Amino acid sequence: MSVQIGDVLPYGNFLVMSESGPQEIDVKTFFTDKKVIMFAVPGAFTPTCSAKHLPGFVEHYAAFKERGVDDVVCLSVNDVFVMDAWGKAHGADRIVMASDNLAEFTTALGLEVNVAKAKMGLRSRRYAMLVENGIIQQLWLEEPGVFGISAAENVLNQI
């Protein structure tokens, strides 16, 4: 069963690239006393994720900040080096490019999808969520193969 509006984020960690290399981030600590937009993609450097999803959040980053968002997090089941390279390739230096390389946090959210038929293995469903102090306030969950409701423009219009 997947998380829903009103749920507290499950315990977990994700990795980000720091100046000194990969750094593990505790989810509870990161989301405490913050308003965060977290969006997840099935895979870095994939067509829709690279052409539409990430670029929208890069483009509208300042507008999210104007609405009181402290951080914007892009989560994917890719390793931290891929997430770092993908962020750099798209000028996403202000977005937290988070790696859930073993899909542990994604699975704890109940938002995993197995795309073994496409030889991609376990990935995240595409979604965006508004999290305040670790509690999910809004959730825009896409059906597999669809992109629209989790787009930055839609999320921005609803917060």
DSSP file with accessible surface (Angstrom, degrees, kcal/mol):
  #  RESIDUE AA STRUCTURE BP1 BP2  ACC     N-H-->O    O-->H-N    N-H-->O    O-->H-N    TCO  KAPPA ALPHA  PHI   PSI    X-CA   Y-CA   Z-CA
    1    1 A M              0   0  199      0, 0.0     2,-0.1     0, 0.0   110,-0.1   0.000 360.0 360.0 360.0 136.5    0.0    0.0    0.0
    2    2 A S        -     0   0   34      1,-0.1   108,-0.3   108,-0.1   107,-0.1  -0.460 360.0 -90.9 -89.4 160.6    1.3    3.4   -0.9
    3    3 A V        -     0   0   12    106,-2.5     2,-0.3    -2,-0.1    -1,-0.1  -0.226  43.8-160.0 -62.3 159.0    1.6    6.5    1.3
    4    4 A Q    >   -     0   0  100      4,-0.1     3,-2.3   132,-0.0   132,-0.3  -0.871  34.1 -67.0-136.3 169.1   -1.3    8.9    1.3
    5    5 A I  T 3  S+     0   0  107     -2,-0.3   132,-0.2     1,-0.3     3,-0.1  -0.321 122.0  29.8 -57.4 134.0   -2.0   12.5    2.2
    6    6 A G  T 3  S+     0   0   50    130,-3.5    -1,-0.3     1,-0.4     2,-0.1   0.185  91.7 124.9  97.2 -14.5   -1.6   12.9    5.9
    7    7 A D    <   -     0   0   67     -3,-2.3   129,-3.0   129,-0.1    -1,-0.4  -0.473  62.8-121.9 -76.8 148.6    0.9   10.2    6.3
    8    8 A V  B     -A  135   0A 101    127,-0.2   127,-0.2    -2,-0.1   126,-0.1  -0.703  39.1-100.8 -82.3 138.6    4.3   10.8    7.9
    9    9 A L        -     0   0   14    125,-3.1     3,-0.1    -2,-0.3    -1,-0.1  -0.345  44.5-111.0 -56.8 140.3    7.2    9.9    5.6
   10   10 A P        -     0   0   31      0, 0.0    -1,-0.1     0, 0.0    99,-0.1  -0.297  38.7 -86.9 -70.4 159.8    8.6    6.5    6.5
   11   11 A Y  S    S+     0   0  165     16,-0.1     2,-0.3    97,-0.1    97,-0.1  -0.369  74.5 117.1 -60.3 144.5   12.1    6.2    8.0
   12   12 A G        -     0   0    9     -3,-0.1    15,-2.6     2,-0.0    16,-0.4  -0.979  47.8-122.0 173.3-179.5   14.8    6.0    5.4
   13   13 A N  E     -B   26   0A  44     -2,-0.3    92,-0.3    13,-0.2     2,-0.3  -0.948  13.3-169.5-139.4 158.0   17.8    7.5    3.8
   14   14 A F  E     -B   25   0A   4     11,-1.7    11,-3.3    -2,-0.3     2,-0.4  -0.935  22.5-119.7-141.6 165.5   18.9    8.8    0.4
   15   15 A L  E     -BC  24  99A  39     84,-2.5    84,-3.3    -2,-0.3     2,-0.3  -0.863  24.4-179.6-107.8 143.2   22.3    9.8   -1.0
   16   16 A V  E     -B   23   0A  20      7,-2.3     7,-2.9    -2,-0.4     2,-0.5  -0.943  32.8-109.5-131.0 158.4   23.3   13.1   -2.4
   17   17 A M  E     -B   22   0A  49     80,-0.4     2,-0.2    -2,-0.3    80,-0.1  -0.776  38.3-178.1 -89.7 126.7   26.6   14.2   -3.8
   18   18 A S  E >   -B   21   0A  32      3,-2.3     3,-1.6    -2,-0.5     5,-0.0  -0.605  46.5 -92.3-110.9 178.4   28.5   16.7   -1.7
   19   19 A E  T 3  S+     0   0  209      1,-0.3    -2,-0.0    -2,-0.2    -1,-0.0   0.807 129.3  45.7 -61.9 -26.9   31.9   18.4   -2.3
   20   20 A S  T 3  S-     0   0  119      1,-0.4    -1,-0.3     0, 0.0    -3,-0.0   0.347 125.4 -91.8 -99.5   6.8   33.6   15.5   -0.5
   21   21 A G  E <  S+B   18   0A  16     -3,-1.6    -3,-2.3     2,-0.0    -1,-0.4  -0.715  79.3   0.4 117.9-169.1   31.6   12.7   -2.2
   22   22 A P  E     -B   17   0A  67      0, 0.0     2,-0.4     0, 0.0    -5,-0.2  -0.274  62.0-166.6 -58.9 137.2   28.4   10.8   -1.6
   23   23 A Q  E     -B   16   0A  95     -7,-2.9    -7,-2.3     2,-0.0     2,-0.4  -0.995  16.2-133.0-129.9 130.1   26.6   11.8    1.6
   24   24 A E  E     -B   15   0A 130     -2,-0.4     2,-0.5    -9,-0.2    -9,-0.2  -0.677  20.5-157.9 -83.6 133.2   23.8    9.9    3.3
   25   25 A I  E     -B   14   0A  27    -11,-3.3   -11,-1.7    -2,-0.4     2,-0.5  -0.956  12.8-135.0-115.2 126.9   20.8   12.0    4.3
   26   26 A D  E  >  -B   13   0A  43     -2,-0.5     4,-2.7   -13,-0.2   -13,-0.2  -0.688  12.8-145.6 -79.2 125.0   18.4   10.9    7.0
   27   27 A V  H  > S+     0   0    2    -15,-2.6     4,-2.4    -2,-0.5     5,-0.2   0.916  95.8  51.2 -60.0 -47.4   14.9   11.5    5.8
   28   28 A K  H  > S+     0   0  153    -16,-0.4     4,-1.0     1,-0.2    -1,-0.2   0.938 114.3  43.5 -58.8 -46.3   13.4   12.4    9.2
   29   29 A T  H >4 S+     0   0  103      1,-0.2     3,-0.6     2,-0.2    -1,-0.2   0.929 113.5  51.3 -65.1 -44.5   16.2   15.0    9.8
   30   30 A F  H 3< S+     0   0   26     -4,-2.7    -1,-0.2     1,-0.2    -2,-0.2   0.897 114.7  41.1 -61.2 -42.4   16.0   16.4    6.3
   31   31 A F  H >< S+     0   0    1     -4,-2.4     3,-1.3    -5,-0.2   103,-0.6   0.561  85.8 117.0 -88.3  -7.2   12.3   17.0    6.3
   32   32 A T  T << S-     0   0   58     -4,-1.0     3,-0.1    -3,-0.6   102,-0.1  -0.417  89.9  -3.6 -66.4 132.0   11.9   18.3    9.9
   33   33 A D  T 3  S+     0   0  133      1,-0.2     2,-0.3    -2,-0.1    -1,-0.3   0.786 112.8 110.3  57.8  33.7   10.7   21.9   10.2
   34   34 A K    <   -     0   0   57     -3,-1.3    99,-2.9     2,-0.0     2,-0.6  -0.958  64.9-137.5-134.5 157.3   10.7   22.3    6.4
   35   35 A K  E     +D  132   0A  50     -2,-0.3    35,-3.2    33,-0.2    36,-1.2  -0.973  39.5 177.7-109.4 116.4    8.2   22.7    3.5
   36   36 A V  E     -De 131  71A   0     95,-3.2    95,-3.1    -2,-0.6     2,-0.6  -0.968  30.5-150.6-129.5 137.1    9.6   20.5    0.7
   37   37 A I  E     -De 130  72A   0     34,-2.2    36,-3.0    -2,-0.4     2,-0.5  -0.938  23.0-175.1 -98.1 122.3    8.5   19.6   -2.8
   38   38 A M  E     -De 129  73A   0     91,-2.5    91,-2.4    -2,-0.6     2,-0.4  -0.989   3.0-179.0-118.6 127.6    9.8   16.1   -3.6
   39   39 A F  E     -De 128  74A   0     34,-3.0    36,-2.9    -2,-0.5     2,-0.4  -0.948  10.0-153.6-124.0 148.6    9.3   14.7   -7.0
   40   40 A A  E     -De 127  75A   0     87,-2.6    87,-1.5    -2,-0.4    36,-0.2  -0.941   5.3-164.8-124.7 147.5   10.3   11.3   -8.3
   41   41 A V  E     - e   0  76A   0     34,-2.0    36,-0.5    -2,-0.4    83,-0.4  -0.913  29.2-124.1-126.7 152.3   11.2   10.0  -11.7
   42   42 A P  S    S-     0   0   31      0, 0.0     2,-0.3     0, 0.0    82,-0.3   0.841  90.6  -9.8 -64.7 -31.2   11.5    6.4  -13.0
   43   43 A G    >   -     0   0    0     80,-0.1     3,-1.3    33,-0.1     6,-0.2  -0.886  65.7-111.7-171.7 136.6   15.1    7.1  -14.2
   44   44 A A  T 3  S+     0   0    9     -2,-0.3    39,-0.1     1,-0.2     6,-0.1  -0.346 103.4  18.2 -62.4 148.2   17.6    9.8  -14.8
   45   45 A F  T 3  S+     0   0  108      1,-0.2    -1,-0.2     2,-0.1     3,-0.0   0.577  91.9 134.4  64.2  12.9   18.5   10.5  -18.4
   46   46 A T    <>  -     0   0   33     -3,-1.3     4,-2.7     1,-0.1     5,-0.3  -0.576  68.3-104.3 -87.8 158.6   15.3    8.9  -19.6
   47   47 A P  H  > S+     0   0  110      0, 0.0     4,-2.5     0, 0.0     5,-0.3   0.904 113.1  32.8 -54.4 -59.3   13.2   10.7  -22.3
   48   48 A T  H  >>S+     0   0   52      1,-0.2     4,-2.4     2,-0.2     5,-2.0   0.913 119.9  52.3 -67.4 -40.0   10.2   12.2  -20.3
   49   49 A C  I  4>S+     0   0    0      3,-0.2     5,-2.2     1,-0.2    -1,-0.2   0.901 118.0  37.1 -61.6 -41.6   12.2   12.7  -17.2
   50   50 A S  I  <5S+     0   0   21     -4,-2.7    -2,-0.2     3,-0.2    -1,-0.2   0.817 122.4  41.6 -82.0 -32.8   15.0   14.6  -19.0
   51   51 A A  I  <5S+     0   0   74     -4,-2.5    -2,-0.2    -5,-0.3    -3,-0.2   0.784 135.4   0.4 -86.9 -28.2   12.8   16.5  -21.5
   52   52 A K  I  X5S+     0   0  120     -4,-2.4     4,-1.6    -5,-0.3    -3,-0.2   0.726 119.5  52.9-128.1 -51.2    9.9   17.5  -19.2
   53   53 A H  I  ><S+     0   0    0     -5,-2.0     4,-1.3     2,-0.2    99,-0.3   0.983 115.2  32.6 -67.9 -63.4    9.9   16.5  -15.6
   54   54 A L  H  ><S+     0   0    0     -5,-2.2     4,-2.1     1,-0.2     3,-0.5   0.934 116.6  56.5 -60.0 -46.1   13.3   17.8  -14.2
   55   55 A P  H  > S+     0   0   38      0, 0.0     4,-2.8     0, 0.0    -1,-0.2   0.864 102.5  56.7 -57.4 -33.8   13.4   20.8  -16.5
   56   56 A G  H  X S+     0   0    3     -4,-1.6     4,-2.1    -3,-0.2    -2,-0.2   0.915 108.7  45.2 -62.9 -41.4   10.1   22.1  -15.2
   57   57 A F  H  < S+     0   0    0     -4,-1.3     4,-0.4    -3,-0.5    -1,-0.2   0.856 112.9  51.1 -72.9 -31.6   11.3   22.1  -11.6
   58   58 A V  H >< S+     0   0   31     -4,-2.1     3,-1.0     2,-0.2     4,-0.3   0.952 112.7  46.7 -65.2 -47.8   14.6   23.8  -12.7
   59   59 A E  H 3< S+     0   0  141     -4,-2.8     3,-0.3     1,-0.2    -2,-0.2   0.869 120.2  37.3 -62.3 -39.3   12.6   26.4  -14.6
   60   60 A H  T 3X S+     0   0   39     -4,-2.1     4,-2.0    -5,-0.2     3,-0.3   0.268  80.6 112.3-102.0  13.8   10.1   27.1  -11.8
   61   61 A Y  H <> S+     0   0   24     -3,-1.0     4,-2.2    -4,-0.4    -1,-0.2   0.911  78.1  50.1 -53.3 -48.6   12.5   26.8   -8.8
   62   62 A A  H  > S+     0   0   48     -4,-0.3     4,-2.3    -3,-0.3    -1,-0.2   0.886 107.7  54.0 -61.2 -37.9   12.3   30.5   -7.9
   63   63 A A  H  > S+     0   0   22     -3,-0.3     4,-1.0     2,-0.2    -1,-0.2   0.878 107.2  51.1 -65.5 -36.7    8.5   30.4   -8.0
   64   64 A F  H ><>S+     0   0    0     -4,-2.0     5,-2.1     2,-0.2     3,-0.6   0.929 109.8  50.0 -64.1 -42.8    8.5   27.5   -5.5
   65   65 A K  H ><5S+     0   0   85     -4,-2.2     3,-1.9     1,-0.2    -2,-0.2   0.904 105.5  56.6 -61.8 -39.9   10.7   29.4   -3.2
   66   66 A E  H 3<5S+     0   0  164     -4,-2.3    -1,-0.2     1,-0.3    -2,-0.2   0.772 103.4  55.8 -62.9 -25.1    8.4   32.4   -3.5
   67   67 A R  T <<5S-     0   0  107     -4,-1.0    -1,-0.3    -3,-0.6    -2,-0.2   0.207 128.9 -95.7 -93.4  14.3    5.6   30.2   -2.2
   68   68 A G  T < 5S+     0   0   41     -3,-1.9     2,-0.4     1,-0.3   -33,-0.2   0.570  71.6 151.2  88.8  10.9    7.6   29.2    0.9
   69   69 A V      < -     0   0    2     -5,-2.1    -1,-0.3     1,-0.2   -33,-0.2  -0.629  28.0-165.8 -77.8 127.9    9.1   26.0   -0.3
   70   70 A D        +     0   0   69    -35,-3.2     2,-0.3    -2,-0.4   -34,-0.2   0.857  68.2   7.7 -80.0 -41.6   12.4   25.4    1.5
   71   71 A D  E     -e   36   0A  31    -36,-1.2   -34,-2.2    -7,-0.1     2,-0.5  -0.992  55.0-149.1-142.1 151.3   13.8   22.7   -0.7
   72   72 A V  E     -e   37   0A   0     22,-0.4    24,-2.8    -2,-0.3     2,-0.4  -0.994  22.7-165.3-119.1 125.3   13.0   20.9   -4.0
   73   73 A V  E     -ef  38  96A   0    -36,-3.0   -34,-3.0    -2,-0.5     2,-0.6  -0.946  12.3-160.3-116.8 130.8   14.1   17.3   -4.1
   74   74 A C  E     -ef  39  97A   0     22,-3.0    24,-3.0    -2,-0.4     2,-0.4  -0.953  18.5-167.8-106.7 118.0   14.4   15.1   -7.2
   75   75 A L  E     +ef  40  98A   0    -36,-2.9   -34,-2.0    -2,-0.6     2,-0.3  -0.886  13.5 160.7-111.7 136.2   14.4   11.4   -6.2
   76   76 A S  E     -ef  41  99A   0     22,-1.7    24,-2.7    -2,-0.4     2,-1.8  -0.993  48.6-115.0-150.2 154.8   15.3    8.5   -8.4
   77   77 A V  S    S+     0   0   16    -36,-0.5     2,-0.3    -2,-0.3    24,-0.1  -0.538  81.9 106.9 -87.1  64.7   16.3    4.8   -8.1
   78   78 A N  S    S-     0   0   23     -2,-1.8    22,-0.3    20,-0.2    23,-0.2  -0.930  79.0 -89.1-131.8 161.9   19.7    5.6   -9.7
   79   79 A D     >  -     0   0   72     -2,-0.3     4,-2.3    22,-0.1     3,-0.3  -0.263  38.8-108.1 -74.2 163.1   23.1    5.8   -8.1
   80   80 A V  H  > S+     0   0    6      1,-0.2     4,-2.3     2,-0.2   -63,-0.2   0.820 117.6  55.5 -62.8 -30.8   24.3    9.0   -6.6
   81   81 A F  H  > S+     0   0  129      2,-0.2     4,-2.4     1,-0.2    -1,-0.2   0.900 109.1  47.0 -70.3 -39.5   26.9    9.6   -9.4
   82   82 A V  H  > S+     0   0   44     -3,-0.3     4,-2.9     2,-0.2     5,-0.2   0.929 112.4  49.9 -65.9 -44.4   24.2    9.3  -12.1
   83   83 A M  H  X S+     0   0    0     -4,-2.3     4,-2.5     2,-0.2    -2,-0.2   0.909 111.6  49.0 -62.5 -40.4   22.0   11.7  -10.2
   84   84 A D  H  X S+     0   0   45     -4,-2.3     4,-2.4     2,-0.2    -1,-0.2   0.943 113.5  45.6 -63.6 -47.1   24.8   14.2   -9.8
   85   85 A A  H  X S+     0   0   48     -4,-2.4     4,-2.4     1,-0.2    -2,-0.2   0.900 112.9  50.9 -64.0 -40.4   25.7   14.0  -13.5
   86   86 A W  H  X S+     0   0    0     -4,-2.9     4,-1.2     2,-0.2    -1,-0.2   0.925 110.0  49.5 -64.3 -44.5   22.1   14.3  -14.5
   87   87 A G  H ><>S+     0   0    3     -4,-2.5     5,-3.0    -5,-0.2     3,-0.6   0.926 112.1  47.9 -60.0 -44.4   21.6   17.4  -12.3
   88   88 A K  H ><5S+     0   0  148     -4,-2.4     3,-1.2     1,-0.2    -1,-0.2   0.897 107.4  56.4 -63.8 -38.5   24.7   19.0  -13.7
   89   89 A A  H 3<5S+     0   0   68     -4,-2.4    -1,-0.2     1,-0.3    -2,-0.2   0.765 115.2  38.6 -65.1 -23.3   23.6   18.3  -17.3
   90   90 A H  T <<5S-     0   0   56     -4,-1.2    -1,-0.3    -3,-0.6    -2,-0.2   0.243 111.9-112.7-112.1  10.9   20.3   20.1  -16.6
   91   91 A G  T < 5 +     0   0   41     -3,-1.2     2,-0.4    -4,-0.3     3,-0.3   0.837  65.2 148.7  63.4  33.5   21.6   23.0  -14.5
   92   92 A A    > < +     0   0    4     -5,-3.0     3,-1.2     1,-0.2    -1,-0.1  -0.152  12.6 135.8 -93.4  41.5   19.7   21.7  -11.5
   93   93 A D  T 3  S+     0   0  139     -2,-0.4    -1,-0.2     1,-0.3     4,-0.1   0.728  71.7  48.6 -66.2 -20.5   22.3   23.0   -9.0
   94   94 A R  T 3  S+     0   0  130     -3,-0.3   -22,-0.4     2,-0.1     2,-0.4   0.589  96.6  85.4 -94.1 -10.0   19.6   24.3   -6.6
   95   95 A I  S <  S-     0   0   10     -3,-1.2     2,-0.8   -24,-0.1   -22,-0.2  -0.731  85.2-119.9 -93.1 137.7   17.6   21.1   -6.6
   96   96 A V  E     - f   0  73A  29    -24,-2.8   -22,-3.0    -2,-0.4     2,-1.0  -0.687  24.5-153.6 -77.1 111.5   18.6   18.3   -4.2
   97   97 A M  E     - f   0  74A  20     -2,-0.8     2,-0.4   -24,-0.2   -80,-0.4  -0.775  19.2-166.4 -92.0  99.1   19.4   15.4   -6.6
   98   98 A A  E     - f   0  75A   0    -24,-3.0   -22,-1.7    -2,-1.0     2,-0.5  -0.766  11.4-151.2-101.2 131.6   18.6   12.4   -4.3
   99   99 A S  E     +Cf  15  76A   1    -84,-3.3   -84,-2.5    -2,-0.4   -22,-0.2  -0.850  18.1 176.5-101.4 127.9   19.6    8.8   -5.0
  100  100 A D    >   +     0   0    5    -24,-2.7     3,-2.5    -2,-0.5     6,-0.1  -0.570  19.0 167.8-118.2  60.7   17.6    5.9   -3.7
  101  101 A N  T 3  S+     0   0   75      1,-0.3   -22,-0.1   -23,-0.2    -1,-0.1   0.729  73.7  40.4 -59.0 -25.8   19.9    3.4   -5.5
  102  102 A L  T 3  S-     0   0  115    -24,-0.1    -1,-0.3    -3,-0.1   -25,-0.1   0.363 105.5-124.9-101.0   4.6   18.5    0.3   -3.7
  103  103 A A    <>  +     0   0    3     -3,-2.5     4,-2.3   -27,-0.1     5,-0.2   0.672  69.6 132.9  61.4  22.4   14.9    1.5   -3.9
  104  104 A E  H  > S+     0   0  133      2,-0.2     4,-2.1     1,-0.2     5,-0.1   0.935  73.3  39.7 -69.5 -46.3   14.6    1.1   -0.1
  105  105 A F  H  > S+     0   0    3    -92,-0.3     4,-2.0     2,-0.2     5,-0.2   0.928 116.2  51.9 -69.0 -41.8   13.0    4.5    0.5
  106  106 A T  H  >>S+     0   0    0      1,-0.2     5,-2.2     2,-0.2     4,-0.7   0.915 111.5  47.2 -59.5 -42.6   10.8    4.2   -2.6
  107  107 A T  H ><5S+     0   0   62     -4,-2.3     3,-0.8     1,-0.2    -1,-0.2   0.895 108.1  55.0 -67.7 -39.5    9.6    0.8   -1.4
  108  108 A A  H 3<5S+     0   0   53     -4,-2.1    -1,-0.2     1,-0.3    -2,-0.2   0.852 108.0  50.5 -62.3 -32.0    8.9    2.1    2.1
  109  109 A L  H 3<5S-     0   0    0     -4,-2.0  -106,-2.5    -5,-0.1    -1,-0.3   0.674 111.0-127.3 -73.9 -18.8    6.7    4.7    0.4
  110  110 A G  T <<5S+     0   0   20     -3,-0.8    -3,-0.2    -4,-0.7    -2,-0.1   0.746  78.1 117.1  76.1  24.3    5.0    2.0   -1.5
  111  111 A L      < +     0   0    0     -5,-2.2    14,-3.3  -110,-0.1    -4,-0.2   0.079  37.1 122.6-114.9  24.8    5.6    3.8   -4.7
  112  112 A E  E     -H  124   0B  72     -6,-0.3     2,-0.4    12,-0.2    12,-0.2  -0.472  39.3-165.9 -84.9 157.1    7.9    1.3   -6.5
  113  113 A V  E     -H  123   0B  38     10,-2.8    10,-3.1    -2,-0.1     2,-0.7  -0.992  17.3-134.8-141.7 136.2    7.2   -0.2   -9.9
  114  114 A N  E     +H  122   0B 109     -2,-0.4     3,-0.2     8,-0.2     8,-0.2  -0.844  24.5 173.0 -95.2 113.5    8.8   -3.2  -11.5
  115  115 A V    > > +     0   0   44      6,-3.0     5,-2.1    -2,-0.7     3,-1.1  -0.277  28.5 136.0-112.9  45.2    9.7   -2.5  -15.1
  116  116 A A  G > 5 +     0   0   52      1,-0.3     3,-2.3     4,-0.2    -1,-0.2   0.830  64.9  66.5 -61.6 -32.1   11.6   -5.7  -15.6
  117  117 A K  G 3 5S+     0   0  214      1,-0.3    -1,-0.3    -3,-0.2    -2,-0.1   0.832 104.0  45.1 -59.8 -30.7    9.9   -6.1  -19.0
  118  118 A A  G < 5S-     0   0   63     -3,-1.1    -1,-0.3     3,-0.1    -2,-0.2   0.264 119.7-114.0 -93.7   9.9   11.8   -3.0  -20.2
  119  119 A K  T < 5S+     0   0  192     -3,-2.3    -3,-0.2     1,-0.1    -2,-0.1   0.788  89.8 111.5  62.8  30.1   15.0   -4.4  -18.6
  120  120 A M      < -     0   0   64     -5,-2.1    -4,-0.2     1,-0.2    -1,-0.1   0.497  60.3-157.0-109.6  -9.8   15.0   -1.5  -16.1
  121  121 A G        -     0   0   30     -6,-0.4    -6,-3.0    -7,-0.1     2,-0.4  -0.264  54.1  -1.1  71.8-151.0   14.2   -3.4  -12.9
  122  122 A L  E    S+H  114   0B  71     -8,-0.2     2,-0.2    -7,-0.1    -8,-0.2  -0.625  76.4 160.2 -81.6 126.1   12.7   -1.8   -9.8
  123  123 A R  E     -H  113   0B  42    -10,-3.1   -10,-2.8    -2,-0.4     2,-0.3  -0.786  39.1 -92.7-133.4 179.2   12.0    1.9  -10.2
  124  124 A S  E     -H  112   0B   0    -83,-0.4   -12,-0.2   -82,-0.3     2,-0.1  -0.720  35.7-116.8 -94.7 146.2    9.9    4.6   -8.7
  125  125 A R        -     0   0   53    -14,-3.3     2,-0.5    -2,-0.3    18,-0.1  -0.423  41.9 -99.2 -67.6 158.7    6.5    5.6   -9.9
  126  126 A R        +     0   0   28     16,-0.2    16,-2.5    20,-0.1     2,-0.3  -0.702  66.4 131.7 -83.7 127.4    6.4    9.2  -11.2
  127  127 A Y  E     -DG  40 141A   0    -87,-1.5   -87,-2.6    -2,-0.5     2,-0.3  -0.976  41.7-144.4-159.9 171.9    5.0   11.6   -8.6
  128  128 A A  E     -DG  39 140A   0     12,-1.6    12,-3.4    -2,-0.3     2,-0.3  -0.969  19.9-174.4-139.6 150.0    5.4   14.8   -6.8
  129  129 A M  E     -DG  38 139A   0    -91,-2.4   -91,-2.5    -2,-0.3     2,-0.6  -0.995  24.0-135.6-145.2 149.6    4.4   15.6   -3.2
  130  130 A L  E     -DG  37 138A   5      8,-2.1     7,-3.3    -2,-0.3     8,-1.4  -0.941  28.1-171.7-101.1 122.3    4.3   18.5   -0.9
  131  131 A V  E     -DG  36 136A   0    -95,-3.1   -95,-3.2    -2,-0.6     2,-0.5  -0.978   8.0-172.0-120.7 125.1    5.8   17.5    2.5
  132  132 A E  E >  S-DG  35 135A  77      3,-2.6     3,-2.0    -2,-0.5   -97,-0.2  -0.982  76.2 -20.1-119.6 121.2    5.6   19.8    5.6
  133  133 A N  T 3  S-     0   0   84    -99,-2.9  -101,-0.2    -2,-0.5    -1,-0.1   0.858 129.0 -50.8  51.4  40.0    7.5   18.8    8.6
  134  134 A G  T 3  S+     0   0   11   -103,-0.6  -125,-3.1  -100,-0.4     2,-0.5   0.442 115.0 114.5  83.5   1.1    7.7   15.2    7.4
  135  135 A I  E <   -AG   8 132A  60     -3,-2.0    -3,-2.6  -127,-0.2     2,-0.5  -0.902  69.8-121.7-110.2 131.2    3.9   14.9    6.7
  136  136 A I  E     + G   0 131A   0   -129,-3.0  -130,-3.5    -2,-0.5    -5,-0.2  -0.561  33.8 172.0 -72.8 116.7    2.6   14.5    3.2
  137  137 A Q  E     +     0   0A  78     -7,-3.3     2,-0.3    -2,-0.5    -1,-0.2   0.782  67.7   9.7 -94.3 -36.7    0.2   17.4    2.5
  138  138 A Q  E     - G   0 130A  52     -8,-1.4    -8,-2.1  -134,-0.1     2,-0.4  -0.989  62.6-164.9-144.3 149.4   -0.4   16.8   -1.2
  139  139 A L  E     - G   0 129A  37     -2,-0.3     2,-0.6   -10,-0.2   -10,-0.2  -0.985   7.3-169.9-141.6 124.8    0.4   14.0   -3.5
  140  140 A W  E     - G   0 128A  13    -12,-3.4   -12,-1.6    -2,-0.4     2,-0.5  -0.891  19.4-177.1-114.1  95.6    0.3   14.0   -7.3
  141  141 A L  E     - G   0 127A  40     -2,-0.6   -14,-0.2   -14,-0.2     2,-0.2  -0.855  12.5-147.4-105.0 122.2    0.7   10.4   -8.4
  142  142 A E        -     0   0    6    -16,-2.5   -16,-0.2    -2,-0.5     3,-0.1  -0.549  17.3-117.5 -84.4 150.0    0.9    9.5  -12.0
  143  143 A E    >   -     0   0  129     -2,-0.2     3,-2.0     1,-0.1   -17,-0.1  -0.536  55.3 -77.5 -74.9 150.4   -0.3    6.3  -13.6
  144  144 A P  T 3  S+     0   0   88      0, 0.0    -1,-0.1     0, 0.0     3,-0.1  -0.237 119.3  14.9 -53.8 134.6    2.5    4.3  -15.2
  145  145 A G  T 3  S+     0   0   92      1,-0.2     2,-0.3    -3,-0.1    -2,-0.0   0.497 105.7 109.2  81.7   4.8    3.6    5.7  -18.5
  146  146 A V    <   -     0   0   73     -3,-2.0     2,-0.4   -20,-0.1    -1,-0.2  -0.854  43.8-172.7-116.5 148.2    1.8    9.0  -18.0
  147  147 A F        +     0   0   56     -2,-0.3   -20,-0.0    -3,-0.1     0, 0.0  -0.989  48.4  76.4-138.1 130.1    3.1   12.5  -17.3
  148  148 A G  S >  S+     0   0   34     -2,-0.4     3,-1.6     0, 0.0     6,-0.3  -0.151  77.8  58.4 172.9 -62.8    1.1   15.5  -16.4
  149  149 A I  T 3  S+     0   0   77      1,-0.3    -8,-0.1     5,-0.1    -2,-0.0   0.777 108.6  50.0 -69.9 -22.6   -0.2   15.9  -12.9
  150  150 A S  T 3  S+     0   0    0      4,-0.1    -1,-0.3     5,-0.0   -23,-0.1   0.379  83.7 123.4 -94.5   7.1    3.2   15.7  -11.3
  151  151 A A  S <> S-     0   0    8     -3,-1.6     4,-2.5     1,-0.1     3,-0.3  -0.334  74.2-118.0 -65.4 146.6    4.6   18.4  -13.7
  152  152 A A  H  > S+     0   0    1    -99,-0.3     4,-3.0     1,-0.2     5,-0.2   0.885 113.4  54.9 -53.6 -42.2    6.1   21.4  -12.0
  153  153 A E  H  > S+     0   0   78      1,-0.2     4,-1.8     2,-0.2    -1,-0.2   0.908 110.4  44.9 -62.6 -42.1    3.6   23.8  -13.5
  154  154 A N  H  > S+     0   0   47     -3,-0.3     4,-0.7    -6,-0.3    -1,-0.2   0.924 114.5  48.3 -67.4 -45.4    0.6   21.7  -12.2
  155  155 A V  H >X S+     0   0    0     -4,-2.5     3,-1.5     1,-0.2     4,-0.6   0.943 110.4  52.0 -60.4 -45.9    2.2   21.4   -8.7
  156  156 A L  H >< S+     0   0   15     -4,-3.0     3,-0.9     1,-0.3    -1,-0.2   0.883 106.2  54.3 -59.8 -38.7    3.0   25.1   -8.6
  157  157 A N  H 3< S+     0   0  126     -4,-1.8    -1,-0.3     1,-0.2    -2,-0.2   0.658 110.4  48.0 -69.9 -14.2   -0.6   26.0   -9.5
  158  158 A Q  H <<        0   0   92     -3,-1.5    -1,-0.2    -4,-0.7    -2,-0.2   0.395 360.0 360.0-111.1   2.1   -1.9   23.9   -6.5
  159  159 A I    <<        0   0   45     -3,-0.9   -21,-0.0    -4,-0.6     0, 0.0  -0.730 360.0 360.0-110.2 360.0    0.2   25.0   -3.7
